[in-house]
């Protein structure tokens, strides 16, 4: 089942989809720089791509951590990205009252992992008429995301994405269960792998991470059936105001997506051939 983001961008239609951008919308210049490069890569590789950046980060380890420009200023930045680059845009919403203002700019609304079961938030997101990406909570089994899907579907959501971002394990690790992409493949749903948040080592005063595992885990996820890859990227990750340990260098994104596209092609082509053969039979 495909999810139509805009007339030029569809996820789940046989091409590897991409959601990418800096973790937080630090400023207009950064977002435009990253979005311009991502547009170039998407066009070069022929991949449907949605620009992602958060206008607010509500779940931070420290009260002193940077939380973003806020709803109004952040949406203005994302509107500029959409106008200047033509890319569809995505950001998180955190409360039902944010849904309608955000939908005035965003092409996709995202539900953060810790809020994935919040019924009023899911219903408000669905009521906007925009596609919704729900990040699976670190505390939720893949098949239990059916509840979130049913809430969105009953409220008329036109397109549903479910994102695997790792499961809590011990105190400072997340573990990705590659079976999730099959177990969350409900009818009408497109599955997404979050290639950077799942690398986090949460639990300390500052959340760390191991970005060197991005490529091997993303390759495994695409091979296991993920139809879209989500990644956060920054021109200088060490200077990022959020998730500096896991954001990928912008200069590395093209090669990473080339590698993932090769895996995706190797998985999808035989499957489509088998489907076509079955139809002929």
Order of alpha helices (4+ residues) and beta strands (2+ residues): beta-beta-beta-alpha-beta-alpha-beta-alpha-beta-alpha-beta-alpha-beta-beta-beta-alpha-beta-beta-beta-alpha-beta-beta-alpha
